[in-house]
């Protein structure tokens, strides 16, 4: 039996397929494609499909949209499950699909509540209610079950025109504006065309004025840095026989760049507990002091029976001086990762899950959580606010670890788990938005890419190619001042969204 085109459009599966395609298309708005206009257009299509739909139908249409968005947008998750988790390809794809379906519940919740609470006034529904719910559900997704804030709509602006606004309203605030833009497109189709030009004019003025009032200015000083990309194969990363060749490789790559003030090694560049490699660390500490430099290195640190994914500083913390230096095993000038990655760094219900598959017994998957707020690392007198790998996706955590004296943001990672997928490139754009929000230059050092230097506006100023060893050197301009986002964080946009949602409950409702 076949359906004519006119009847097909009335079929409940027709809109569901359209919503799924629209959601899948949003992946093109993020790295490496960066076609940002697709995202508000896709949101507008989903809004149009549900503008008068019953609440139950709206839920399923937005669930289809969300599943398409995450199934394509985070398809890279299955790479680590299949390649390193020891599970067959069909099982890894199934697990990735289950994750995408869970994440799709958040846009589905936003769509369901939009349909349930919509008032008689379409302008209000599209320009206030939907953006508020979209932002609140994105925030929830970044918090519930330790959070997964990947693919927030605002990240599509890492290479987009709205990025200057991140210093004021953060990534979630930009998500709000993109949802408003989607709503105004729906109103345009419904012949309420004034909202779109007015919103566009407002955005143009905001973006034009943003750099003038961000509170950030350059000091005229620079710091010279060298970011070392070792490109160690993941299969060798935790092989005991590869430990010393790995350590020597990082030292050999660094040696020609000891004239730089700060040298960075990536996450777990030293893939062994700190106490196990004391002779190497002692030698590297002396070499750094002799050359008036500091080495910030990823390592596994240990306190009693607890292991931490850490960063330590070899050389002098406070100023160049040829002495024994300030480094001590388990000293105070180190950072211990707080926001651990589920399965990769800790296993919930581990007594039940670890026996099931190699996926739940990956190397170094029993880390202990560090403190939420920790002092900045000090390297040769410079203050660095660190975030290890996944932590860079949590804006409030990094913000809470930045202070007025912080000069650089530092994030290190090992994205070799995700091969040649889009995951590492999306990770890079997330880091760019942290720099734009907090108005600080950012150093990102990884095992196999993307290793890059980002300026205080979130623009990449230098980078290394992926999947090859190398050293990125740069003179990084320093800045002073603080951004409005540093002062207030995400609270203004969250409070605004809650107030708009509260107002919605007081308005006359549209007929169902």
N, C-alpha and C positions, 0 to 999 in steps of 0.2 A: 504494500500500500504506500502511495506517495502523497505528499501534501503540496498543494499549489502554493506559489510564493505568498499570496495574500493570506492564506490560511496558516502558512508556516510562521508568519510574523505574529500570529496570535497564539501560537503553540508555546506552552510554558518553557520548553527547552530552548526556544529560539533566543529569548532574552538572556537565559543562563549562559549560552555559548558566547553571545556577544560580550557579556560581563567577563567571562573567563578570558576572552581574547584581549579585552581592554586591560585587564589586570596583568596579563602576560606582557603586554606592550610596555608597561611601566618600567620593566627591567632595562629598557633602552635609554631611560632617563639617567641611569647611574653609570658609573665607570664600568667598562672602558668606553662606552658609547657617548654618554653625556649629552643626549638629545633631550634636554630638560623640558621643552614644551609638550612632549608626549604625556608627561605625568598629569598636568592639569586638564588636558584634553581627555585622557582616559577617565579621570575622576568625573569630569563633566558628563561623559557618556553614561557612566554608572549611575550618576545622579538623575540623568534624564530617564533612564530605564525604570527608575524607582520613584519618580516624582509623584505618582499617584497610586503606587502599588500598595496592597495590603501589607501590614507589618510582617506577616509570616513570609510572604513572597519577597519583600525587601531584604529580609534576613538572608534568604538563600541566594538571592542575586549578588548581594555583597560578599557572601561566603565564596561564591564562584569567582568574583573579582579578586578577593584576597588570595584564594588558592592559586589562581593564575599568576598573581604578582610574586608570591613567594616560591612557588614551584619552579619558576624560571629565574627569579632574582637571586635565590640562594641555592641554586642547583649544585653549586660547588661543594656543598656540605657532604654530598655522597662520596666525593673524591677521597676524603680522609677515612670515611667508614669502609669503603671498598679497598682502597690501596693499602691502608695501614691498620685497619680494624679487623682484618681477617674474616670478613663476611662476604658471601657471594654477591655479585652485582645486583640480582633481583631483590635481595634482602636490603642492600644499601639504598637502592632506589625507593623501596617501600618505606624504610625508616625516614628518608628525606621527605617523602610524600606525607607521612604522618606529622612531621614537624611543620611542613607547609600548611597542612590542614589546621593544626593547632593555632598557628600564627594568623590564619585567615579568620579566626573567631573574633579578632579585634576589629578589623574593618566591618565584619558582619554585625558586631554589637553597635558600632557607630551608625550603620545604615538602618538597623532595626529601631534604634532609639530616634533617629531622624524621622522615620515614618510614624512612629508612635506619638511623638511630641509635636509634629508639625502643626503650625497654626494656619489661620486663613490667609496669611500674607506671604506669598512666595518669596518676596524680597528678604524678609526676615529668615525664613527657612534656609535659603541658599547662602546668605551672606553672614549669618550669625550662628544659627543652630548647627548646621552641618560642620562648619569649621571648628566650632567649640568641641563638638563630639569627636571629630577626627583627631584633634590634638590630645584630648583627654585619653582616648583609647591608644594613641601612639605612646603617650607617657606610661600608661598601664603596661603596655607590652614591654617597655624598658625597665619595668620594676617587678612584675609578678614572676615567681619562680626564678629568682635572681636576675631576670630581665634578658631580653634579646632586642636591643634597640636598633637593629640593622634595618636598612632601607626606610628609615624615617623619610618622609617626603622632602624635608628640608635638605637632606644630603644631596639631592639632585642639583642643588645650587653651588656645589663645590667648584664648578666651572661656569656657573650661571650668573645672571645680572643681579640677583637679589643677595648675593653673598655679603656685600658690605653691611647689610642689616643684621648680620649675625652678631656683631659687636654690641648691638642694642637688645635684640629679642631672642637671640640664640637660634639653634636649628629648629626647635619646636615652634618658635614664633614664625619662622619662614614657612614651616608646614601649614600654619594657620593662614598665612597669606596665599599660599598656593591653593588651599581648599576654598578660600574666598574667590580666587580667580576662576576656579572650576565652577563655583556657584554662579558667578556673573556670566559665564558662558552659557549656562542653562537658561538664565533669564534673558539673554540675548536671543536665543532660539525661540523663547516664548514671547518675544516682541517687547520685552522690558529692557530695551537696549541701553538706557542711560547708565546703568550700574557699571558696565564694562569700561567705557571711556573714563568715567570718574575714578574708578579703581586704578586703571592704568596710569592716569595723570598723577594720582597720589603716590603710586609706587615710583614713578620717575623722579618726582621731587624728593622722596625719601632716600632713594639710592644716590641721587646727586648730592644731597646735603650730608649723607652719612659720614664720609671720610673727614669732613670738616669739624665734626663734633664728637668724635669717638673717644677723645681723651688720651690718645696715644700719639707720641711723637718720638722721633729718633734722637738719640743722644749724641750722635757723631762718632761714637766708639764702636769697635767691632771686636769679635772674638774669633780666632782661627780654629777650625775644627777639622777632624778627619774621621769619617764614618767608614768602618771596615765591613765589607760584605764578603763573608767567607765562602758562601755557596757550598756548604757541607751537605752532601746527600742525606736525606732523612733516614735512609737505611743504615747509615754509619753514625748517626748522631749520638746514640747511646751505646754504641759498641765499645766495650772496654779496650779492645785492641786499637781503636781509632782515637783514643783520648789524647795521647801525647802528639801524634801527628796533627790533630786539630789545634792543640795549644801552640805548637810550633808554627803552624800556618798563620794563625792570628798575629803572632809576634813578628813573623817574617813580613807579613803585609803591612804591619804598623811601622816597622823600623825606618823606612825612608821618610816617614812623616812625623818624626819626633820633634820637628821644629814647630808643629802645631800646638796650640795651648791645650786643647782637649781632644782626646782620641776616644771614640765610642766603639765598643764591641756589642753585638746584638744579644737578644735574649738567649740565655743558656749557652753563650759562646764557650764558656768553660763548663762542659757537661759532666760535672762531678761535684760532690760535696766539697765545700771550701777547705775543710781540714785535710782532705785527701790530697790536695795539690798545693800544700803550703810551700814547698821548695820553689815551685814555679811562680807562685804569687809573690814570694819574697824577692825573687830575682826581678820580676816585672816591676815591682814597687821601686826597687833601687834604680832600675833603668829609667823609669819615669822621672824620679827625682833628679837623676844625673842630667837629664835633658830638659829639666824645667817644664814638664808636661804632666798631665793627669790622664789616666786611662779609666773610663767608666765601663765596666764589664758585667755582662749577664752571667750569673753563676747560681748554683744550688747552695744555699747556706743551711746551717743546721744549728739548732739549739736543743740540747738534750736529745730527745727522740723525735723532735719535729723537724721537718724539712720545709724550706721556703724557696719559692722562685724569686730570686733576688737580683739586685744591682749593687755592686760595690765600687769604690773609688780607690784606685792604686795611684800612688804619688802623693803630692801635697794637696790637702783640701783647701788651705787658706791662701797661700801665696807661693810663688816659685822660690824654692830654696834647696840647695843640694845637701840634703841631710838624709836621715833614715826615713823621713816622711811620716805621714799621719795614719797610714793604713794599719789596722789590726784585725786579726781574725775575729769575726762576730763583733766588730766595732760598731760605733754609733752612726758612722757616716755610710749608711747603707739603706736600701729601700727593699721592703718585702711586699710582694704582690698581695693585694687585698681581694680583688674581685676575681676569683678563680673560675675557670671554665669547667662547667659540668662535664663529666666523663673524661675530659682531657687532663684535668688537674685534680679533680676529686670525684668520687663516685658516690652518688646518693644510694642509700640502701646497699652498700657495697657487699655485705655478706650474702645477699641474694643475687646481685647482678654479676659480680666478678667471675663466678664459675661458668656463666652462660656462654661467653664468647671472648676472643682476644680483644674485641673492641672495649670491653670493660676492664681490661688489665694492661693498658698502654704503659710504656715506660714513664716513670715519674708522675703517676696519676694519684698520688697520695700526699699532695702538698697541704700545708697548714696555712690558714689565712693570716696575712699581716694586718696591722692596725689600719683603720679607715683613713685617719689623718696621720701623716708622718712628716718629719722635717724635710725640707728640700735637701737634695744632695749638694755637697759643696765640692767643687773641682777647680783648683787653682784660684780660689776666691770668687768664682762664679756660682750662682745659685740656680739649680735645675729642678723643676717639678717633673717627676717621672710618672710614666704609666706603662705597664708591661702588657703588650699584646692587646688582648680583648678589653682591657680597662679603658683604652682611649675612646671607646664607644659610649662611655658614661660621663656626660658633661658635668654633672654636679659633683661627682667624685673628684675629677681633676680640678674643678673650680675650688673645691674645699681644700685642696692641697697647694693652691697657688696663693701667694701673698704679694704685697706691694713691692717686696724686694726680689721676687722671682724674676730672673732675667731670661731664662730659656725654658721651653717645654721640651721634654725628652720622652720619646716612646720607642721601645725596642720590641722586636717580634721575630718569630720564626714561622713564616707562612709556607714553608716547604710542605706542610701537611696538605696543602690544597693545590699542589701541582701548578699546571698552566691555566687554571680556571680564573674566573673573574674575582674570586674572593679577595686576593691580595690587593687588587686594584680598588675595590670598594673599601677595603680597610684603609688605603691611602687617602681616599677622599674624606673619610670620617676624620682622620687626623687633621686634614686641612681645615675642616670646620671648627675643630677645637682651637686652632691657632687664630682663626678669624674671630671667634667668640671672645677669647681672652686677651687678644691683642699682643701676643708674644710670639717671637720666632720659635719654630719647632724643628727639632732634629729627629728624624726617623731612621733608625738603623735596623736592618733585617738581615737574616741569614742569606736569603736569595732574592730579595726584592719585595716591595719597592723601597729602596734606600734613597732618601731625599732630604733636602733642606727646604723649609717652608717659611715665608716671611710673615710678618705680623698681620697681614691682610688675608692670609690663607692661600697665597699663590706659591706654587712650587718654583723655586729659583735655581735649583740644581738637583740632578738625580742620576742614579746609575741604571744601566740596563738590567733587566731581570735575568736570573739564571746564569750569572757569570760572576766570578770573584773579582773584586776590585776595591778601590778606596776612593771615596768622594771627599774632596777637600773644598773648603769654602771659608770666606771671611764673612761672618754673619753680623749684620748691623744690630746693635742693641737699642732698646726703646725704654721710655719711661711713661708713667701714667697708668691708669686703669680704665677699662671699658665699663659702660653701664651694665653689661652682662656680668662682669666680674662682681659688681656691687650687688646686683639683685637676682642674678641667675634666672632660672625658669619660672620663678614665682609669679611675676606679672602676667605672663601669658596663661598660666594655669589658673590664676585667680580670675582673670577676665573670662576665661572659658567657663569656669564654674558659675560666675555671675550671669553670663548669657544663658546658661542651661537653667539656672534658677528662674530667670525671667520667662523662659519658655513655658514653664509650668503654670504661669499666671495668665498667659495669653489664651484667647478663645481658640479652641482646637478646630481643625478642619474636619469636615465630615468624612467618615471612613468609607 
